[in-house]
Amino acid sequence: MKIIQNVFLCLALCSFTQANMAQPNYDFSRLQREKLGRGVVAIRQSPDQVAVSWRYLSTDPIHTAFNLYRDGKKIADIPAGTGTFYTDTYRGEDAATYTVKPVVDGKESEGGTYTLPPHAPTGYIDIPLDRPTDGVTPAGQPYTYSPNDASVGDVDGDGSYEIILKWDPSNAHDNSHDGYTGNVYVDCYRLTGEKLWRIDLGRNIRAGAHYTQFMVYDLDGDGRAEVVMRTSDGTVDGAGHVIGDANADYREEGRPGRARSGQFMPHYNQGRIFTGNEYLTVFEGLTGRALKTIDYVPPRGDLAGWGDTRANRSDRFLACVAYLDGVHPSVVMCRGYYTRTVLAAFDWNGKELTQRWLFDSNTPEWADYAGQGNHNLRVADVDGDGHDEIVYGSCTIDHDGTGLYTTGLGHGDALHLTQFDPANPQLQVWACHERDGQGSTFRDAATGEIIFQIRAGDDVGRCMAADIDPTNRGVEMWSSGSGGIRNIKGETIGPRVRGLSCNMAVWWDGDLLRELLDRNRISKYDWTDKRCEVIATFDGCASNNGTKATPCLQGDIVGDWREEVLLRTTDNRSLRLYVTTIPTPYRFHTFLEDPVYRLSIATENVAYNQPTQPGFYIGPDLKGCTFRGFVFGD
């Protein structure tokens, strides 16, 4: 693999400065954000080495150095301007406690700690799980459970993340399929494997990627994350309390019938849910206790108004968190995208859940927004007014609940939003589409103006955006219908390469390029030989969501600016949080302090999972560039 030469060493993501802003215009001094700890982590790298890394925070001056201790004894001085990473020679099998303390002008201050457990595994943190008991449907069909999507939040206010994990039954279904499903469970675990609570969504919430979006975020600013989900009669909270009528059962028993295709189905509509109460519940992150339950907005109403009578269109849900007022996070719950599209924004103040606004494509003014949603969404201040917008596929909803623009390109399966061009601080969107040969498009996120379009077949199901080639400026793009790798001008710079995944991406090794994550493997693109090389394989683990092949979660959870991969073990009894042990010379303020990046983690579990993306450019073209809300020290 060719080594990158003469890359500008970026020392820090510094504080917000108005002079460096073009778009967008977050006032970081007002933004209500979580309080992050030092994020220290220690991972066994080999029998005689331990990799230690930690966060560099925006509150740390650029000249901050660090002292590293093992079991109270100082083992290293980490000078300013170097990576927040250290490889310790440690042969012991006993537990070892690592402490990192910042040093400014020779003065040491309080730091963070992490205890490497005895006989720690190599390369990952093992998180044992409490797997739910197998079940049997009313039709007599057995099912089992496996860990599915996950999110993170600081539920106890200590500055460290806990994991909120969704358990899916083996009979989870897409909306287009009939059949009973087992109950969906949502657990909360510390990284040690301690289970804090379990929520049972009950028989009246169907299992599948489109039904069970869950938002984890500190919404009221008390320093502890809440969990927000759609619930129904029979949901049991983490304290054992039942929401609504515990005896209600809204599932269809099914009957002989024919699908629209003419296919005879002996159990037509079995397991689907056409009627019954739907709620929106805010749960306390620490206990799983239901704090507030209201009616879900919008209600399903007349099924045909969403495009069919079998709840295929009506039960397509999305969700996100957004800083709609430019200060406080709101939760936005969404319904529909193939036809009618509705988004409802809510504010949580610790006691009351108040509706901020409602966007409905059935409103004549917004009729052109119908059918423009994706299987996912992204959040950012795309127009530079200091408030977040919601990129809802081929349309974007403004912070006040009005339409910002619609492209008319229709539904798609994937999209990526970030700063693609290091010389242009504006955000762009790379998306693929599912109809009329629209193919893949690259557009301005603020206006919807199409920068370039690669036309292809009627259903381009995958696309990816990642800076993988240092010989071309900015972020590269490709899709299943792009005919190869494209640069920010739309030019083909590489062929379709075997192993060039469209599924996920991750910052893993020590350089500024991004790597590709597919199933249980990380690959790196070799821009010289035009091929992908596997650089890490996570044996004993499996991915989720079929051919989507996604991890439970991918993102910066602990350690330095690079990302971790959370996977389930093949026996479904544990999670493994894989942490890179590759040294890096680069030091960045943690991406978690960028709202665009943090909110992309919060929405990663929504329907068809998409990888994280920051609201600024990160890559080998950093020197001399303008950045959105951040500047790089030299």
C-alpha positions as CSV (number, residue, x, y, z in Angstrom):
1,M,0.0,0.0,0.0
2,K,1.3,3.4,-1.0
3,I,2.2,5.6,2.0
4,I,0.7,9.1,2.1
5,Q,3.5,11.7,2.0
6,N,3.6,15.3,3.0
7,V,0.2,15.2,4.7
8,F,-0.6,18.3,6.8
9,L,-0.4,17.4,10.5
10,C,-3.6,18.8,12.0
11,L,-3.2,19.4,15.6
12,A,-6.7,20.3,16.7
13,L,-10.3,21.1,15.9
14,C,-10.5,24.4,17.7
15,S,-13.3,26.5,19.0
16,F,-16.1,28.0,16.9
17,T,-15.1,31.3,15.2
18,Q,-17.6,33.4,13.2
19,A,-15.0,34.6,10.9
20,N,-14.3,31.1,9.6
21,M,-18.0,30.4,9.0
22,A,-19.7,30.4,5.6
23,Q,-22.3,27.7,6.2
24,P,-23.8,26.6,8.5
25,N,-23.9,28.9,11.5
26,Y,-24.2,27.0,14.8
27,D,-23.5,29.1,17.9
28,F,-21.6,26.5,19.8
29,S,-21.6,28.6,22.9
30,R,-25.4,28.3,23.1
31,L,-25.8,24.8,21.9
32,Q,-27.0,22.3,24.6
33,R,-24.7,19.3,24.3
34,E,-23.8,16.3,26.4
35,K,-20.9,16.6,28.8
36,L,-18.2,14.1,27.6
37,G,-15.6,12.6,29.9
38,R,-12.0,11.7,28.9
39,G,-13.1,8.5,27.2
40,V,-10.0,6.5,28.3
41,V,-9.9,3.0,26.9
42,A,-7.2,0.3,27.1
43,I,-7.2,-2.7,24.7
44,R,-5.0,-5.7,24.7
45,Q,-3.0,-5.5,21.5
46,S,-0.8,-8.6,22.0
47,P,0.4,-10.7,24.9
48,D,2.9,-8.0,25.9
49,Q,1.3,-4.8,24.6
50,V,-1.7,-2.7,25.5
51,A,-3.1,0.2,23.3
52,V,-4.4,3.1,25.3
53,S,-6.3,6.1,23.8
54,W,-8.4,8.9,25.0
55,R,-10.4,12.0,23.9
56,Y,-9.0,15.4,23.2
57,L,-11.8,17.7,24.2
58,S,-12.7,21.2,22.9
59,T,-12.1,22.5,26.4
60,D,-8.4,21.4,26.2
61,P,-6.1,24.2,25.0
62,I,-4.1,23.4,21.9
63,H,-0.9,23.1,23.9
64,T,-2.4,20.5,26.2
65,A,0.0,17.6,27.0
66,F,-1.0,14.4,28.9
67,N,0.5,12.2,31.6
68,L,-0.3,8.5,31.5
69,Y,-0.4,6.3,34.6
70,R,-0.8,2.6,35.1
71,D,-1.9,1.5,38.6
72,G,-0.9,4.9,39.9
73,K,2.6,4.9,38.4
74,K,3.5,7.3,35.7
75,I,4.5,5.5,32.5
76,A,4.5,8.2,29.8
77,D,4.5,11.9,29.0
78,I,2.4,12.6,25.9
79,P,3.5,15.9,24.4
80,A,1.2,18.5,22.8
81,G,0.7,18.1,19.1
82,T,0.8,14.3,19.1
83,G,-1.9,11.7,18.9
84,T,-3.9,10.9,22.1
85,F,-2.6,7.3,21.8
86,Y,0.0,5.2,23.5
87,T,1.3,1.6,23.3
88,D,2.2,0.3,26.7
89,T,4.5,-2.7,27.2
90,Y,2.5,-4.7,29.8
91,R,2.8,-8.5,30.1
92,G,0.7,-9.0,33.1
93,E,-2.6,-10.9,33.1
94,D,-4.0,-9.1,36.1
95,A,-6.3,-6.1,35.9
96,A,-4.5,-2.8,35.2
97,T,-6.0,0.7,35.7
98,Y,-4.9,3.3,33.3
99,T,-5.3,7.0,34.1
100,V,-4.8,9.9,31.7
101,K,-4.4,13.5,33.1
102,P,-4.2,16.6,31.0
103,V,-1.2,19.0,31.6
104,V,-1.4,22.7,30.7
105,D,1.5,25.0,31.4
106,G,3.1,22.3,33.6
107,K,-0.1,22.0,35.8
108,E,-1.8,18.6,35.9
109,S,-5.5,18.4,36.3
110,E,-8.1,15.7,36.9
111,G,-8.3,13.0,34.2
112,G,-10.1,9.8,33.3
113,T,-9.5,6.2,34.0
114,Y,-10.2,2.8,32.5
115,T,-9.5,-0.6,34.0
116,L,-8.3,-3.3,31.7
117,P,-9.9,-6.5,33.0
118,P,-7.8,-9.6,33.9
119,H,-7.2,-11.9,30.9
120,A,-8.6,-9.3,28.6
121,P,-9.3,-10.4,25.0
122,T,-7.2,-9.1,22.2
123,G,-8.6,-6.2,20.2
124,Y,-12.0,-5.7,21.8
125,I,-14.1,-5.2,24.9
126,D,-16.3,-8.1,25.6
127,I,-19.9,-7.2,26.8
128,P,-21.9,-10.2,28.0
129,L,-25.6,-10.0,27.3
130,D,-28.9,-11.3,28.8
131,R,-30.4,-12.9,25.7
132,P,-34.3,-13.0,25.8
133,T,-36.0,-16.4,26.0
134,D,-37.1,-18.0,22.8
135,G,-40.8,-17.9,21.9
136,V,-43.6,-19.4,19.8
137,T,-46.1,-17.4,17.7
138,P,-49.8,-17.9,17.9
139,A,-49.4,-19.9,14.7
140,G,-47.1,-22.3,16.5
141,Q,-43.9,-21.1,14.9
142,P,-40.8,-20.9,17.1
143,Y,-38.4,-18.0,17.1
144,T,-35.1,-16.9,18.7
145,Y,-33.4,-13.6,19.5
146,S,-30.3,-11.9,18.3
147,P,-28.8,-8.4,19.1
148,N,-29.7,-5.9,16.4
149,D,-29.2,-2.2,16.2
150,A,-27.7,-0.2,19.1
151,S,-27.2,3.4,20.1
152,V,-25.3,5.1,22.8
153,G,-26.0,7.7,25.5
154,D,-24.8,8.8,28.9
155,V,-27.7,7.6,31.0
156,D,-26.1,8.3,34.4
157,G,-24.3,11.6,33.8
158,D,-20.7,10.3,34.4
159,G,-19.4,11.4,31.0
160,S,-19.2,7.8,29.6
161,Y,-21.6,6.1,27.2
162,E,-23.9,3.2,27.9
163,I,-25.2,1.0,25.1
164,I,-28.9,0.8,24.3
165,L,-29.5,-2.4,22.4
166,K,-32.5,-3.6,20.4
167,W,-33.2,-7.4,20.4
168,D,-34.9,-8.6,17.2
169,P,-36.7,-11.9,17.0
170,S,-35.7,-14.3,14.1
171,N,-39.2,-13.7,12.6
172,A,-38.9,-10.0,12.2
173,H,-40.5,-8.9,9.0
174,D,-40.3,-6.2,6.4
175,N,-43.6,-4.3,6.1
176,S,-44.3,-6.0,2.8
177,H,-44.4,-9.4,4.4
178,D,-47.2,-11.1,6.4
179,G,-46.5,-13.1,9.6
180,Y,-46.4,-12.9,13.3
181,T,-43.3,-11.5,15.0
182,G,-42.0,-12.0,18.5
183,N,-41.8,-9.1,20.9
184,V,-39.1,-6.5,20.5
185,Y,-36.9,-5.8,23.6
186,V,-34.7,-2.9,24.2
187,D,-31.9,-3.2,26.9
188,C,-29.4,-0.8,28.4
189,Y,-25.9,-2.1,29.2
190,R,-22.7,-0.6,30.6
191,L,-19.5,-1.5,28.8
192,T,-18.8,-4.0,31.6
193,G,-21.9,-6.0,30.6
194,E,-24.0,-4.8,33.6
195,K,-27.6,-4.6,32.4
196,L,-29.5,-1.6,33.8
197,W,-32.9,-2.4,32.4
198,R,-35.1,-4.0,29.7
199,I,-38.1,-2.6,28.0
200,D,-40.6,-5.0,26.3
201,L,-42.4,-3.2,23.5
202,G,-45.1,-5.9,23.6
203,R,-47.2,-7.8,21.0
204,N,-48.6,-4.6,19.4
205,I,-45.4,-3.3,18.1
206,R,-44.3,-5.4,15.1
207,A,-40.6,-6.4,14.7
208,G,-38.7,-5.2,11.7
209,A,-36.3,-2.5,10.5
210,H,-39.1,0.0,9.7
211,Y,-41.2,-0.3,12.9
212,T,-38.9,0.3,15.9
213,Q,-36.8,3.4,15.6
214,F,-35.4,4.6,19.0
215,M,-33.8,7.9,19.8
216,V,-31.2,8.1,22.6
217,Y,-30.2,11.7,23.6
218,D,-30.1,14.1,26.5
219,L,-33.2,16.1,25.5
220,D,-33.8,18.2,28.7
221,G,-30.2,19.1,29.4
222,D,-29.9,17.4,32.8
223,G,-26.8,15.5,31.8
224,R,-28.5,12.2,31.4
225,A,-29.9,10.7,28.2
226,E,-33.5,9.8,27.6
227,V,-34.8,7.1,25.3
228,V,-37.8,7.9,23.0
229,M,-39.8,5.2,21.2
230,R,-43.2,4.4,19.6
231,T,-45.1,2.2,22.1
232,S,-48.5,0.6,22.3
233,D,-50.9,-1.1,24.8
234,G,-48.9,-3.8,26.5
235,T,-45.5,-2.2,26.4
236,V,-43.7,-2.9,29.7
237,D,-41.2,-0.3,30.8
238,G,-37.8,-0.9,32.5
239,A,-39.5,-0.7,36.0
240,G,-42.1,-3.4,35.1
241,H,-45.0,-1.0,34.6
242,V,-47.4,-1.7,31.7
243,I,-48.4,1.1,29.4
244,G,-52.1,1.1,28.5
245,D,-54.1,-2.1,28.3
246,A,-52.0,-5.2,29.0
247,N,-54.6,-7.5,27.4
248,A,-55.0,-5.7,24.1
249,D,-54.0,-7.7,21.0
250,Y,-54.3,-5.8,17.7
251,R,-52.6,-8.4,15.5
252,E,-54.5,-9.8,12.5
253,E,-55.2,-13.5,12.7
254,G,-55.0,-13.8,8.9
255,R,-57.3,-15.3,6.3
256,P,-56.9,-16.9,2.8
257,G,-56.5,-14.2,0.2
258,R,-54.5,-13.0,-2.8
259,A,-51.8,-10.4,-2.9
260,R,-51.9,-7.6,-5.5
261,S,-49.6,-9.8,-7.6
262,G,-52.3,-12.4,-7.8
263,Q,-50.3,-14.8,-5.6
264,F,-52.6,-16.9,-3.3
265,M,-51.6,-16.5,0.4
266,P,-53.2,-18.9,2.9
267,H,-52.6,-16.5,5.8
268,Y,-53.2,-13.2,4.2
269,N,-52.5,-10.2,6.6
270,Q,-51.5,-12.5,9.4
271,G,-49.6,-10.7,12.1
272,R,-50.2,-7.2,10.6
273,I,-51.5,-4.4,12.8
274,F,-54.2,-2.2,11.3
275,T,-55.9,-0.8,14.3
276,G,-55.3,0.0,18.0
277,N,-53.6,2.6,20.1
278,E,-50.1,3.9,19.3
279,Y,-48.2,6.0,21.7
280,L,-45.0,8.0,22.0
281,T,-43.1,7.4,25.2
282,V,-40.1,9.1,26.8
283,F,-38.2,6.7,29.0
284,E,-35.7,7.6,31.7
285,G,-32.3,6.4,30.5
286,L,-31.0,5.3,33.8
287,T,-33.9,3.1,34.8
288,G,-36.0,2.5,31.7
289,R,-39.0,3.9,33.5
290,A,-41.7,5.5,31.4
291,L,-41.7,9.2,32.2
292,K,-44.4,10.4,29.8
293,T,-46.6,8.8,27.2
294,I,-48.8,10.6,24.7
295,D,-50.7,9.6,21.5
296,Y,-48.4,9.0,18.6
297,V,-48.4,11.7,16.0
298,P,-49.5,11.3,13.3
299,P,-52.0,8.5,13.9
300,R,-52.4,5.9,11.2
301,G,-56.0,7.0,10.4
302,D,-57.3,5.7,7.1
303,L,-54.7,3.2,5.9
304,A,-55.5,3.9,2.2
305,G,-54.5,7.5,2.7
306,W,-50.9,6.3,3.0
307,G,-50.9,4.3,-0.3
308,D,-52.3,0.8,0.5
309,T,-54.7,-1.0,2.9
310,R,-52.2,-3.5,4.4
311,A,-50.1,-1.1,6.6
312,N,-47.1,-1.4,4.2
313,R,-47.0,2.3,3.5
314,S,-48.6,3.6,6.8
315,D,-46.1,1.7,9.1
316,R,-42.9,3.1,7.6
317,F,-41.4,5.1,10.5
318,L,-38.3,7.2,10.8
319,A,-36.9,9.4,13.6
320,C,-34.2,11.8,14.5
321,V,-32.9,14.4,17.0
322,A,-32.4,18.0,15.8
323,Y,-31.5,21.4,17.2
324,L,-34.5,23.1,15.6
325,D,-34.3,26.3,17.7
326,G,-30.5,26.3,17.5
327,V,-30.1,25.7,21.2
328,H,-32.1,22.7,22.5
329,P,-32.4,19.2,20.9
330,S,-35.9,18.2,19.8
331,V,-37.0,14.7,18.9
332,V,-38.7,14.3,15.5
333,M,-40.9,11.3,14.9
334,C,-41.9,10.5,11.3
335,R,-44.4,8.4,9.4
336,G,-44.4,7.6,5.7
337,Y,-42.2,8.3,2.7
338,Y,-43.5,6.4,-0.3
339,T,-46.6,8.6,-0.5
340,R,-47.9,10.7,2.3
341,T,-45.0,12.1,4.5
342,V,-45.5,13.4,8.0
343,L,-42.9,14.7,10.6
344,A,-43.8,15.7,14.1
345,A,-41.3,17.6,16.3
346,F,-41.5,17.4,20.1
347,D,-39.6,19.1,23.0
348,W,-39.0,17.4,26.3
349,N,-38.3,19.6,29.4
350,G,-38.1,16.8,31.9
351,K,-41.8,16.8,32.7
352,E,-43.8,17.6,29.6
353,L,-43.6,16.4,25.9
354,T,-44.8,19.4,23.8
355,Q,-45.4,19.3,20.1
356,R,-43.3,22.0,18.4
357,W,-44.7,21.6,14.8
358,L,-46.2,19.2,12.3
359,F,-45.2,18.8,8.7
360,D,-47.7,16.9,6.5
361,S,-47.5,16.4,2.7
362,N,-51.3,16.2,2.7
363,T,-51.2,20.0,3.2
364,P,-51.7,21.5,-0.3
365,E,-48.7,23.8,0.1
366,W,-46.4,20.7,0.6
367,A,-48.1,18.3,-1.8
368,D,-44.9,18.1,-3.9
369,Y,-43.1,16.6,-0.8
370,A,-45.2,13.4,-1.0
371,G,-43.2,10.3,-2.0
372,Q,-39.8,12.0,-1.5
373,G,-38.6,10.2,1.7
374,N,-35.8,7.7,2.1
375,H,-35.3,4.6,4.3
376,N,-33.1,6.9,6.4
377,L,-32.5,10.6,7.1
378,R,-29.9,13.1,8.2
379,V,-29.8,16.2,10.3
380,A,-27.7,19.4,9.9
381,D,-28.0,23.2,9.6
382,V,-27.8,23.1,5.8
383,D,-28.8,26.7,5.1
384,G,-26.6,28.5,7.6
385,D,-29.4,30.0,9.8
386,G,-28.1,28.4,13.0
387,H,-31.0,25.9,13.1
388,D,-31.1,22.3,12.0
389,E,-32.9,21.0,9.0
390,I,-34.0,17.4,8.3
391,V,-32.7,15.9,5.0
392,Y,-35.6,13.5,4.5
393,G,-34.3,11.8,1.3
394,S,-35.1,13.7,-1.8
395,C,-36.6,16.6,0.2
396,T,-35.5,18.7,3.1
397,I,-37.7,20.1,5.9
398,D,-36.8,23.4,7.4
399,H,-36.3,24.0,11.1
400,D,-39.7,25.6,11.5
401,G,-41.6,22.6,10.1
402,T,-42.0,24.1,6.6
403,G,-40.6,22.7,3.4
404,L,-37.2,24.0,2.4
405,Y,-37.1,22.2,-1.0
406,T,-37.9,19.1,-2.8
407,T,-36.0,17.7,-5.7
408,G,-38.8,15.4,-7.0
409,L,-36.3,12.6,-7.5
410,G,-38.3,10.2,-5.3
411,H,-37.6,7.6,-2.8
412,G,-34.2,6.0,-2.2
413,D,-32.4,3.6,0.1
414,A,-29.3,5.5,1.1
415,L,-27.9,9.0,1.5
416,H,-24.7,10.7,2.8
417,L,-24.4,14.3,4.0
418,T,-21.1,16.0,4.8
419,Q,-18.6,18.5,3.5
420,F,-17.3,16.8,0.4
421,D,-15.1,19.6,-0.9
422,P,-12.4,20.8,1.5
423,A,-12.4,24.2,-0.3
424,N,-16.2,24.6,0.0
425,P,-17.7,24.8,3.5
426,Q,-21.2,24.1,2.3
427,L,-22.7,20.7,2.9
428,Q,-23.6,18.3,0.0
429,V,-25.7,15.2,-0.3
430,W,-24.9,12.0,-2.2
431,A,-27.9,9.8,-2.7
432,C,-29.3,6.9,-4.7
433,H,-32.8,6.6,-6.1
434,E,-35.3,3.9,-6.8
435,R,-37.4,5.0,-9.8
436,D,-37.5,6.3,-13.3
437,G,-33.8,5.7,-14.0
438,Q,-32.8,8.6,-11.6
439,G,-29.7,6.7,-10.6
440,S,-27.4,8.6,-8.1
441,T,-27.2,12.3,-7.5
442,F,-24.9,14.7,-5.9
443,R,-26.6,17.9,-4.7
444,D,-26.2,21.1,-2.7
445,A,-27.8,20.4,0.7
446,A,-29.1,23.9,1.2
447,T,-30.8,24.4,-2.2
448,G,-31.3,20.9,-3.7
449,E,-29.5,22.0,-6.8
450,I,-28.1,18.9,-8.6
451,I,-24.4,19.2,-9.0
452,F,-24.1,16.0,-11.1
453,Q,-26.3,13.0,-11.7
454,I,-25.3,9.4,-12.8
455,R,-28.4,7.9,-14.4
456,A,-28.8,4.1,-14.0
457,G,-31.5,1.5,-13.6
458,D,-34.8,1.9,-11.9
459,D,-33.5,0.8,-8.5
460,V,-30.0,1.8,-7.4
461,G,-30.1,0.3,-3.9
462,R,-26.7,1.3,-2.4
463,C,-24.3,4.2,-2.4
464,M,-21.3,5.3,-0.3
465,A,-19.3,8.5,0.3
466,A,-15.8,8.3,1.9
467,D,-12.4,9.9,1.2
468,I,-10.5,6.8,0.2
469,D,-8.1,8.2,-2.5
470,P,-5.5,10.9,-1.6
471,T,-4.7,11.6,-5.2
472,N,-8.1,13.2,-5.8
473,R,-9.4,16.2,-4.0
474,G,-12.2,15.7,-1.5
475,V,-14.6,12.9,-0.7
476,E,-15.1,10.1,-3.2
477,M,-18.5,8.7,-4.1
478,W,-19.8,5.5,-5.7
479,S,-23.0,3.5,-5.9
480,S,-24.3,0.2,-7.3
481,G,-25.2,2.2,-10.5
482,S,-22.4,4.7,-10.7
483,G,-20.1,2.8,-13.0
484,G,-17.1,3.3,-10.8
485,I,-15.7,5.8,-8.2
486,R,-16.5,9.5,-8.8
487,N,-14.8,12.6,-7.5
488,I,-16.6,15.8,-6.5
489,K,-16.8,16.9,-10.1
490,G,-18.5,13.7,-11.1
491,E,-15.5,12.4,-13.0
492,T,-14.8,8.7,-13.0
493,I,-11.4,8.2,-11.2
494,G,-11.5,4.4,-10.6
495,P,-13.3,1.3,-11.9
496,R,-15.9,-0.7,-10.1
497,V,-13.6,-2.6,-7.7
498,R,-14.4,-6.0,-6.1
499,G,-14.7,-5.6,-2.4
500,L,-15.5,-1.8,-2.6
501,S,-18.4,-1.9,-0.2
502,C,-21.4,0.3,-0.3
503,N,-22.5,-0.8,3.2
504,M,-20.6,1.1,5.9
505,A,-17.4,3.1,6.5
506,V,-15.1,3.7,9.5
507,W,-12.0,5.7,10.5
508,W,-9.9,2.8,11.7
509,D,-6.2,3.0,10.8
510,G,-3.7,5.9,11.6
511,D,-4.1,8.0,8.5
512,L,-6.7,10.5,7.4
513,L,-8.4,8.4,4.8
514,R,-11.5,6.3,5.6
515,E,-11.8,2.6,5.6
516,L,-14.8,0.4,4.5
517,L,-16.8,-1.8,6.8
518,D,-18.7,-4.8,5.4
519,R,-20.0,-7.7,7.5
520,N,-17.2,-8.5,10.0
521,R,-14.3,-7.1,7.9
522,I,-12.6,-3.7,7.4
523,S,-11.0,-3.1,4.0
524,K,-8.8,-0.3,2.7
525,Y,-8.8,0.9,-0.9
526,D,-5.4,0.7,-2.7
527,W,-5.6,3.7,-5.1
528,T,-2.4,2.5,-6.8
529,D,-3.5,-1.0,-7.8
530,K,-7.3,-0.2,-7.8
531,R,-8.2,-2.9,-5.3
532,C,-9.4,-3.4,-1.8
533,E,-7.3,-5.1,0.9
534,V,-8.8,-6.6,4.1
535,I,-6.9,-5.1,7.0
536,A,-9.0,-6.4,9.9
537,T,-11.3,-9.4,10.4
538,F,-13.5,-9.8,13.5
539,D,-13.7,-13.5,13.9
540,G,-16.5,-15.0,15.9
541,C,-18.8,-12.0,15.1
542,A,-21.7,-11.5,12.7
543,S,-23.4,-8.5,11.1
544,N,-27.1,-7.6,11.1
545,N,-29.9,-6.8,8.7
546,G,-29.3,-9.3,5.9
547,T,-27.5,-8.0,2.9
548,K,-27.2,-4.6,4.5
549,A,-24.5,-6.4,6.6
550,T,-24.4,-3.6,9.2
551,P,-22.9,-3.7,12.7
552,C,-24.9,-3.1,15.8
553,L,-23.2,0.3,15.8
554,Q,-20.3,2.1,14.2
555,G,-18.9,5.4,15.5
556,D,-16.7,7.2,18.0
557,I,-17.7,5.7,21.4
558,V,-14.4,5.7,23.4
559,G,-10.8,6.7,22.8
560,D,-9.4,9.1,20.3
561,W,-11.0,10.6,17.2
562,R,-11.2,7.2,15.4
563,E,-14.2,5.0,15.4
564,E,-15.2,1.7,17.0
565,V,-17.2,-1.2,15.6
566,L,-19.9,-2.9,17.8
567,L,-20.8,-6.4,16.6
568,R,-22.7,-9.3,18.0
569,T,-21.0,-12.7,18.5
570,T,-22.2,-15.5,16.3
571,D,-23.8,-17.2,19.4
572,N,-25.8,-14.0,20.1
573,R,-24.6,-14.1,23.8
574,S,-22.3,-11.1,23.7
575,L,-21.4,-7.8,22.0
576,R,-17.8,-7.0,21.1
577,L,-16.7,-3.4,20.9
578,Y,-13.7,-3.5,18.6
579,V,-11.2,-0.6,19.2
580,T,-8.3,0.1,16.8
581,T,-4.8,-0.6,18.2
582,I,-3.0,1.1,15.3
583,P,-1.0,4.2,16.4
584,T,-1.8,7.6,14.9
585,P,0.1,10.9,15.0
586,Y,-3.0,12.9,14.5
587,R,-4.8,14.7,17.3
588,F,-8.4,16.0,16.8
589,H,-11.0,17.2,19.2
590,T,-13.5,14.4,19.4
591,F,-15.9,14.4,16.5
592,L,-18.7,13.8,19.1
593,E,-18.6,17.5,19.8
594,D,-19.7,18.2,16.2
595,P,-23.5,18.2,16.2
596,V,-23.8,16.8,12.6
597,Y,-21.6,13.8,13.6
598,R,-23.2,13.2,17.0
599,L,-26.7,13.3,15.5
600,S,-25.7,10.9,12.8
601,I,-24.9,8.4,15.5
602,A,-28.3,9.0,17.0
603,T,-30.0,8.2,13.7
604,E,-27.8,5.3,12.7
605,N,-30.4,2.8,13.9
606,V,-33.1,4.3,11.7
607,A,-34.4,1.8,9.1
608,Y,-31.5,1.2,6.6
609,N,-28.5,2.1,8.7
610,Q,-26.0,4.6,7.3
611,P,-22.5,5.3,8.5
612,T,-21.6,8.4,10.5
613,Q,-20.6,11.6,8.7
614,P,-19.2,14.8,10.3
615,G,-20.3,18.3,9.3
616,F,-16.8,19.2,8.2
617,Y,-14.2,17.7,5.8
618,I,-11.7,15.3,7.2
619,G,-9.1,13.8,4.9
620,P,-5.6,14.3,3.5
621,D,-6.5,17.6,1.8
622,L,-6.8,19.6,5.0
623,K,-4.0,22.1,4.5
624,G,-5.2,25.5,3.5
625,C,-8.9,24.7,3.7
626,T,-11.9,26.4,5.2
627,F,-14.0,24.5,7.8
628,R,-17.5,24.7,9.0
629,G,-17.5,25.8,12.6
630,F,-14.0,24.5,13.3
631,V,-10.6,25.7,12.4
632,F,-7.4,23.6,12.4
633,G,-4.4,24.7,14.4
634,D,-1.0,24.7,12.8
